Amino acid sequence: GYEEAASQGILAGINAAACAQQWEGMTISRTEGYIGVVVDDLTTLGTSEPYRMFTSRAEFRLFLRPDNADLRLTAKGYNVGCVSDERYSRVKRIKSELEEAMDLCSSVCYTLQKWRELLRLPPTTNTMKKTATEILSMNNDGVTVDLLAKYLPNEFSKLAQNREVSERLKIEALYDYYVDQQHEQVSKIKQDEGLRIPPEIDYTSTSLSISAEEQEKLIAAMPQTIAAASRIQGVTPSTILRLMFHIKSRPEHALVKH
């Protein structure tokens, strides 16, 4: 619980200082950081017990990673005066270089068959087109920026010399597909908030994989829709997703009429 308390203290201190100097305050949304998840949960849902931050509470947890925390939050800190000019300039430079690298990788595209031929990987007859970003995400083949630079020096040799950006690019490539998938899942929850929950649903079913704590809360509240379930304090977005998909797999599922 120390981290949860400390994060609120940091944000409260920043905003107290901003208020004293008549500056605009600092807000962090659920999509920008775990501090945003903590604050939003406590202010909109409340809590009847000590709050604990679990990654499952965050809809965008695959995006909220330690490796990109500086890219997500440094500019916000700089705008309220708690980040130095030197640090801000460094992060701006890294962000710009990373965006250029990602654009480059998105623009280099060959068939999978051609990629494997170029990179001296085991051959395939698959002719589906893949970008360099997608090739970097193929972790089982050990594809790195260094490997790309070795066989495609004109495109990637300069990038390979920038170790920090190369390492960040590899991480971004590995997560890219899954982050997009997670955003799509969250969008589906918002689209299907009116989905009716059958009154006879068994929250203890192993097919739902709901924690004992969440089972207790859902059974006590007996929400009638996905929207109502998502507002129950302590029920995580990942559980809501599983619940939604479970209901939609039933042939008789229906949306509430408004």
Order of alpha helices (4+ residues) and beta strands (2+ residues): alpha-alpha-alpha-alpha-beta-alpha-beta-alpha-alpha-alpha-alpha-alpha-alpha-alpha
